[in-house]
Amino acid sequence: MKSQIVAAAAEIAREKRIDKEDLRDILEDIFMTLMKRKYGEDAEFDVIVNIDRGDMEIYVEKEVVSEVTDPDYQISLQEAVKIDPEVEEGELFAEVVNPENFGRRLINIAKQTLMQRIREYEKEKVYQEYKSRVGEIVIGDVHQETRGGYFIVVDRTEMFMPKSESIPNEKLRRGDSVRALIKEVIKPDMMVEDVEEQDQRNRRRRGHRPEIIVSRADNRFLIRLFEIEVPEIFDGIVEIKKVARRPGERSKIAVESIDKRIDPVGACVGMRGVRIQSVVRELNGERIDVIAYTSEPEVFINRVLTPAKPLRIIYNREDRLAVAIIPDKDMGLALGRGESNKDLAQELAGINIELIKESEYYEKTMEAEEEMDLAEIPGLTESMIERLKEAGIHSAEELKTLGLQGLMEIPGIGQKTAQKILSQLNI
């Protein structure tokens, strides 16, 4: 029979985009519960809902008796014969129940339960849909700005971008279209309590819906943008090996090509920089250094310090420490604003890097050489040291002053030996 409840529920389902099969299951479950309330747990009944026709059939099994003593479980033979002339006393008879006759109280319970179940369905559907889309970029409109962040609406679903996940100094306004990465999806019962008071107010405002956190500051947002702009990355020909980022300020990205014919840096930059500029514009002018990855530490450290060009890299493999000698005029580039370039280089390389100006390095080198005893100079044999001391030479500085010609005048030291000694002093 046609049911106003089914018709109303079907209309709500269309608005909420609820599957017909799911709505049918919800309605059948609700009315099964109502039947138990009305007839008791032991009653035998069946509920059949047809969403397309907008009707519902409810049957309850009753025993056919000559005289009814319990109307919830019995039906009189006189009434049963009106519906089925062949029915006999003692048989079980399926009586049709009109849901509209349940009474106002049960009908109200049905409506309230229906709305509650639909809300739960919506929450679960949103959670399951977006949980599987974590790491994906979405496009939405800024709905509201609060002290804690931005509310963004994507396909009628509200998401939240905390200020910590937005790009610093980027001002978004209501109605702005914005791209962001789905970072996390939190079920209502998973929401933590130890948050700032403002965040608590934001959570209460949104009720008990799943919370979808989006980000423009996450490293994965930068990676996804490159995948969109660079077909070689999307196709797996160029691989992003490492990323270091200070959102809105500077990023460094190390890339490697599995095809020797393709330059990974050139592929990311694009013709006349068109590809990388698209990413830079999306990131509010964030500077991006694209670096060719290599497994050789000295070479990679040299590259990650771009835009500075170190003169020399001294690398200690055991302690994973590196010293980079930088031209004096480039020290500002090597450090970057707030030492950001140095910090990002260290993060990308995974190595502690000490920057030394060229002038300071050579000054320290000269001081060390002046104090260096002959025995401390690598490569000198005991016989060489003995001859030098006999000639009155006792330090590295005296050797440098003597020069090649002076060394060759010392008895027992020929040209090859003199050149070998001076080479140990980088002369």
C-alpha positions as CSV (number, residue, x, y, z in Angstrom):
1,M,0.0,0.0,0.0
2,K,1.1,3.6,-0.6
3,S,2.9,5.1,2.3
4,Q,3.4,8.8,3.1
5,I,6.4,7.8,5.2
6,V,8.1,6.0,2.3
7,A,7.3,8.9,-0.1
8,A,8.8,11.4,2.3
9,A,11.8,9.2,3.0
10,A,12.4,8.8,-0.8
11,E,12.3,12.6,-1.3
12,I,14.9,13.0,1.5
13,A,17.0,10.3,0.0
14,R,17.1,12.1,-3.4
15,E,18.2,15.3,-1.7
16,K,20.8,13.5,0.4
17,R,22.0,11.2,-2.5
18,I,21.2,8.0,-0.5
19,D,21.2,4.8,-2.5
20,K,17.7,3.3,-2.9
21,E,18.8,-0.1,-1.6
22,D,20.3,1.5,1.5
23,L,17.1,3.6,2.1
24,R,15.0,0.4,1.8
25,D,17.2,-1.4,4.3
26,I,16.9,1.5,6.7
27,L,13.1,1.7,6.5
28,E,12.7,-2.0,6.8
29,D,14.9,-2.1,9.9
30,I,13.0,0.8,11.4
31,F,9.6,-0.8,10.9
32,M,10.8,-4.1,12.1
33,T,11.7,-2.4,15.3
34,L,8.3,-0.7,15.5
35,M,6.5,-4.0,14.9
36,K,8.5,-5.5,17.9
37,R,7.4,-2.6,20.0
38,K,3.8,-3.0,19.0
39,Y,3.4,-6.8,18.9
40,G,6.3,-8.0,21.1
41,E,9.6,-9.8,20.5
42,D,8.0,-13.2,19.8
43,A,5.7,-12.0,17.1
44,E,6.3,-13.3,13.5
45,F,6.1,-10.5,10.9
46,D,7.6,-9.3,7.7
47,V,8.3,-5.8,6.2
48,I,8.7,-5.2,2.5
49,V,9.5,-1.7,1.2
50,N,9.4,-0.7,-2.5
51,I,11.1,2.7,-2.9
52,D,10.3,3.0,-6.6
53,R,6.5,2.5,-6.1
54,G,6.5,4.4,-2.8
55,D,4.7,1.7,-0.9
56,M,5.3,-0.6,2.0
57,E,3.7,-4.0,2.9
58,I,3.8,-5.2,6.5
59,Y,2.5,-8.6,7.5
60,V,2.1,-10.1,10.9
61,E,1.3,-13.8,11.5
62,K,-1.7,-14.5,13.7
63,E,-3.5,-17.6,14.7
64,V,-7.1,-18.0,13.4
65,V,-9.4,-18.6,16.3
66,S,-13.2,-18.6,16.9
67,E,-12.9,-16.2,19.8
68,V,-10.0,-13.7,20.1
69,T,-8.4,-13.4,23.6
70,D,-5.1,-11.8,22.5
71,P,-5.5,-9.4,19.4
72,D,-1.7,-9.1,19.0
73,Y,-1.4,-12.8,18.2
74,Q,-4.9,-13.9,17.2
75,I,-7.5,-13.1,14.5
76,S,-11.1,-14.2,14.5
77,L,-12.2,-16.7,11.9
78,Q,-14.9,-14.3,10.9
79,E,-12.4,-11.6,10.0
80,A,-10.0,-13.9,8.4
81,V,-12.6,-15.4,6.1
82,K,-13.4,-12.0,4.7
83,I,-9.9,-11.8,3.3
84,D,-9.3,-15.5,2.5
85,P,-12.5,-17.6,2.3
86,E,-10.5,-20.9,2.4
87,V,-8.8,-20.2,5.7
88,E,-9.7,-22.5,8.6
89,E,-9.5,-22.2,12.4
90,G,-6.1,-23.1,13.9
91,E,-4.1,-21.9,10.8
92,L,-1.6,-19.1,10.7
93,F,-2.9,-16.1,8.9
94,A,-0.8,-13.2,7.5
95,E,-2.6,-10.1,8.4
96,V,-1.8,-6.8,6.5
97,V,-0.8,-4.0,8.9
98,N,-1.4,-0.4,7.8
99,P,1.6,1.6,9.1
100,E,-0.6,4.7,9.2
101,N,-2.5,3.0,12.0
102,F,0.5,2.7,14.3
103,G,-0.5,5.7,16.3
104,R,1.0,9.1,16.6
105,R,3.6,8.1,19.1
106,L,5.0,5.2,17.0
107,I,4.9,7.3,13.8
108,N,6.9,10.1,15.5
109,I,9.4,7.5,16.7
110,A,9.7,6.2,13.2
111,K,10.3,9.7,11.8
112,Q,12.9,10.6,14.4
113,T,14.6,7.3,14.0
114,L,14.6,7.7,10.2
115,M,16.3,11.2,10.4
116,Q,18.9,9.8,12.8
117,R,19.7,6.8,10.6
118,I,20.0,9.1,7.6
119,R,22.4,11.4,9.4
120,E,24.4,8.3,10.5
121,Y,24.3,7.0,6.9
122,E,25.6,10.4,5.6
123,K,28.4,10.5,8.1
124,E,29.6,7.0,7.3
125,K,29.3,7.5,3.6
126,V,31.3,10.8,3.8
127,Y,33.9,9.1,6.0
128,Q,34.3,6.1,3.7
129,E,34.4,8.1,0.5
130,Y,37.0,10.6,1.7
131,K,39.1,8.1,3.7
132,S,39.9,6.4,0.4
133,R,40.9,9.8,-1.1
134,V,43.5,10.8,1.4
135,G,46.5,12.2,-0.5
136,E,44.3,13.5,-3.4
137,I,43.9,17.1,-4.5
138,V,40.4,18.6,-4.4
139,I,39.1,21.9,-5.6
140,G,36.6,23.8,-3.5
141,D,35.3,27.2,-2.5
142,V,36.2,29.1,0.7
143,H,33.0,29.2,2.7
144,Q,34.2,30.9,5.9
145,E,37.4,32.1,7.6
146,T,37.9,31.7,11.3
147,R,40.7,32.4,13.7
148,G,41.6,28.7,13.5
149,G,41.5,28.2,9.7
150,Y,39.2,28.0,6.7
151,F,36.1,26.1,5.9
152,I,36.1,24.9,2.3
153,V,33.1,23.3,0.5
154,V,33.9,20.6,-2.0
155,D,30.9,19.0,-3.8
156,R,28.6,20.1,-1.0
157,T,30.9,18.5,1.6
158,E,32.5,20.8,4.2
159,M,36.2,20.5,4.8
160,F,38.6,22.3,7.2
161,M,42.0,23.8,6.5
162,P,43.7,24.8,9.8
163,K,45.9,27.9,9.6
164,S,48.9,25.6,10.2
165,E,48.1,23.7,7.0
166,S,47.6,26.9,4.9
167,I,50.4,28.7,3.1
168,P,51.8,31.6,5.3
169,N,50.9,35.1,4.1
170,E,48.4,33.7,1.7
171,K,45.1,35.5,2.2
172,L,42.0,33.5,1.1
173,R,38.6,35.2,1.0
174,R,35.0,33.9,1.0
175,G,34.1,32.6,-2.4
176,D,37.7,32.0,-3.6
177,S,38.3,28.8,-5.5
178,V,41.2,26.9,-3.9
179,R,43.1,23.6,-4.4
180,A,44.2,21.6,-1.4
181,L,45.3,18.1,-0.5
182,I,43.1,15.8,1.6
183,K,45.4,15.2,4.5
184,E,43.3,13.3,7.1
185,V,39.7,12.1,7.7
186,I,38.7,11.8,11.3
187,K,35.6,10.0,12.6
188,P,33.7,12.0,15.3
189,D,34.6,9.5,18.0
190,M,38.3,9.7,17.1
191,M,38.5,13.5,17.5
192,V,41.0,14.4,20.2
193,E,40.1,16.7,23.1
194,D,43.5,18.2,23.8
195,V,43.1,21.1,21.3
196,E,43.0,24.8,21.6
197,E,39.7,26.3,22.8
198,Q,39.1,27.9,19.4
199,D,39.5,24.5,17.7
200,Q,37.0,23.0,20.2
201,R,34.4,25.7,19.2
202,N,35.0,24.9,15.6
203,R,34.5,21.2,16.2
204,R,31.3,21.8,18.2
205,R,30.0,24.1,15.4
206,R,30.4,21.3,12.9
207,G,28.6,18.8,15.1
208,H,29.5,15.2,15.0
209,R,30.3,14.9,11.3
210,P,33.5,13.3,10.1
211,E,36.2,16.0,10.0
212,I,38.1,16.2,6.7
213,I,41.4,18.1,7.1
214,V,42.9,19.6,3.9
215,S,46.3,21.1,3.5
216,R,48.3,23.4,1.2
217,A,51.4,23.2,3.3
218,D,51.9,19.4,3.2
219,N,54.8,18.1,1.2
220,R,52.4,15.8,-0.6
221,F,50.6,18.8,-2.0
222,L,53.8,19.9,-3.8
223,I,54.3,16.4,-5.1
224,R,50.8,16.1,-6.4
225,L,51.1,19.5,-8.2
226,F,54.2,18.2,-10.0
227,E,52.4,15.0,-10.9
228,I,49.7,17.2,-12.5
229,E,52.0,19.5,-14.4
230,V,54.8,17.0,-15.4
231,P,53.5,14.0,-17.4
232,E,56.9,12.2,-17.0
233,I,56.3,12.1,-13.2
234,F,52.7,11.0,-13.6
235,D,53.9,8.2,-15.9
236,G,56.6,7.1,-13.6
237,I,59.5,8.0,-15.9
238,V,60.8,10.7,-13.6
239,E,60.7,9.9,-9.9
240,I,60.5,12.4,-7.0
241,K,63.1,11.0,-4.5
242,K,63.0,13.6,-1.7
243,V,61.2,16.8,-0.8
244,A,62.1,19.5,1.7
245,R,59.8,22.5,2.1
246,R,59.1,25.7,3.9
247,P,55.6,26.5,2.7
248,G,55.3,29.9,1.0
249,E,59.1,30.5,1.2
250,R,61.2,27.8,-0.5
251,S,61.2,24.1,-1.5
252,K,63.8,21.7,-2.7
253,I,62.8,18.7,-4.7
254,A,65.2,15.9,-5.8
255,V,64.3,14.0,-9.0
256,E,65.7,11.1,-10.9
257,S,64.9,9.7,-14.3
258,I,64.7,6.0,-15.1
259,D,65.3,6.9,-18.8
260,K,68.8,8.2,-19.5
261,R,67.4,10.1,-22.5
262,I,65.2,12.3,-20.3
263,D,66.6,15.0,-18.2
264,P,64.6,14.9,-14.9
265,V,65.3,18.6,-14.1
266,G,64.4,19.8,-17.6
267,A,61.2,17.7,-17.5
268,C,60.1,19.4,-14.2
269,V,61.0,22.9,-15.3
270,G,59.5,22.6,-18.8
271,M,60.0,24.7,-21.9
272,R,60.9,28.2,-20.8
273,G,60.0,27.2,-17.2
274,V,56.2,26.9,-18.0
275,R,55.7,23.8,-15.9
276,I,57.4,24.9,-12.7
277,Q,55.9,28.4,-13.0
278,S,52.4,26.8,-12.8
279,V,53.4,25.2,-9.5
280,V,55.0,28.4,-8.2
281,R,51.9,30.4,-9.0
282,E,49.7,27.8,-7.2
283,L,52.0,28.0,-4.1
284,N,51.8,31.8,-3.9
285,G,55.2,32.5,-5.3
286,E,57.1,29.8,-3.4
287,R,60.6,29.4,-4.8
288,I,61.4,25.8,-5.9
289,D,64.8,24.3,-6.5
290,V,64.7,21.2,-8.7
291,I,67.8,19.1,-8.1
292,A,69.1,16.0,-10.0
293,Y,69.3,13.2,-7.4
294,T,72.6,11.2,-7.1
295,S,73.7,8.6,-4.5
296,E,77.2,10.2,-4.3
297,P,77.1,12.4,-1.1
298,E,79.7,15.0,-2.1
299,V,78.0,15.6,-5.5
300,F,74.5,15.7,-4.0
301,I,75.5,18.1,-1.2
302,N,77.0,20.4,-3.8
303,R,73.7,20.4,-5.7
304,V,71.3,20.8,-2.8
305,L,73.0,24.1,-1.8
306,T,71.8,25.7,-5.0
307,P,71.5,28.6,-5.8
308,A,75.0,28.8,-4.2
309,K,77.9,27.0,-5.9
310,P,80.3,25.6,-3.3
311,L,84.0,25.6,-4.2
312,R,84.6,22.3,-2.4
313,I,82.8,19.7,-0.3
314,I,84.6,17.9,2.5
315,Y,82.5,14.9,3.7
316,N,83.0,12.7,6.7
317,R,81.1,9.5,6.0
318,E,81.4,8.0,9.5
319,D,79.8,11.0,11.2
320,R,77.7,12.1,8.2
321,L,79.0,15.6,8.5
322,A,80.0,17.8,5.6
323,V,81.8,21.1,5.2
324,A,81.0,23.3,2.2
325,I,83.5,26.0,1.2
326,I,81.5,28.9,-0.2
327,P,82.7,31.9,-2.1
328,D,82.5,34.9,0.2
329,K,80.0,36.7,-2.1
330,D,77.7,33.7,-2.2
331,M,77.4,33.0,1.6
332,G,74.1,34.9,1.7
333,L,72.7,32.7,-1.0
334,A,74.0,29.5,0.7
335,L,72.3,30.4,4.0
336,G,69.1,31.9,2.6
337,R,66.6,34.0,4.6
338,G,66.6,32.8,8.1
339,E,69.1,30.1,7.0
340,S,66.2,28.4,5.1
341,N,68.4,27.4,2.2
342,K,70.9,25.7,4.5
343,D,68.2,24.0,6.6
344,L,66.4,22.7,3.5
345,A,69.7,21.4,2.0
346,Q,70.4,19.5,5.2
347,E,66.9,18.1,5.3
348,L,67.1,17.0,1.6
349,A,70.6,15.5,1.9
350,G,70.0,14.0,5.4
351,I,73.4,15.2,6.3
352,N,74.6,18.0,8.7
353,I,76.3,20.7,6.6
354,E,78.6,23.4,7.9
355,L,79.1,26.4,5.7
356,I,82.5,28.2,5.7
357,K,83.5,31.3,3.7
358,E,86.3,30.7,1.3
359,S,88.5,33.4,3.0
360,E,88.0,31.9,6.4
361,Y,88.8,28.4,5.2
362,Y,92.1,29.4,3.6
363,E,93.0,31.5,6.6
364,K,92.4,28.5,8.9
365,T,94.3,26.3,6.5
366,M,97.3,28.6,6.5
367,E,97.2,28.8,10.3
368,A,97.1,25.1,10.6
369,E,99.9,24.6,8.2
370,E,102.1,27.1,10.0
371,E,101.7,25.1,13.2
372,M,102.0,21.7,11.4
373,D,105.2,19.7,12.2
374,L,106.9,17.8,9.5
375,A,105.8,14.5,11.0
376,E,102.1,15.6,10.7
377,I,102.4,16.0,6.9
378,P,100.9,12.9,5.2
379,G,103.1,11.0,2.8
380,L,106.5,12.0,4.2
381,T,108.8,9.1,5.0
382,E,111.2,9.1,8.0
383,S,114.2,9.5,5.7
384,M,112.7,12.6,4.0
385,I,111.9,14.1,7.4
386,E,115.5,13.5,8.6
387,R,117.0,15.1,5.5
388,L,114.7,18.2,5.9
389,K,115.5,18.6,9.6
390,E,119.3,18.3,8.7
391,A,118.7,21.2,6.3
392,G,117.0,23.2,9.1
393,I,113.4,22.7,7.9
394,H,111.0,21.9,10.8
395,S,107.5,23.0,9.7
396,A,105.1,23.0,6.8
397,E,105.3,26.8,6.5
398,E,109.1,26.6,6.1
399,L,108.6,24.0,3.4
400,K,106.2,26.3,1.5
401,T,108.6,29.2,1.8
402,L,111.5,27.1,0.5
403,G,109.6,26.1,-2.7
404,L,110.5,23.5,-5.3
405,Q,113.9,25.0,-6.2
406,G,115.0,25.3,-2.6
407,L,114.0,21.7,-1.8
408,M,116.0,20.4,-4.8
409,E,119.1,22.0,-3.4
410,I,118.9,19.9,-0.2
411,P,121.2,16.8,-0.5
412,G,119.3,13.6,-1.3
413,I,116.1,15.3,-2.5
414,G,115.5,15.2,-6.3
415,Q,112.9,16.9,-8.4
416,K,110.3,14.0,-8.1
417,T,110.7,13.8,-4.3
418,A,110.4,17.7,-4.0
419,Q,107.3,17.7,-6.1
420,K,105.8,14.9,-4.0
421,I,106.5,16.8,-0.7
422,L,104.9,20.0,-2.0
423,S,101.8,18.1,-3.4
424,Q,101.1,17.0,0.2
425,L,100.7,20.7,1.0
426,N,98.4,21.3,-2.1
427,I,101.2,23.3,-3.8
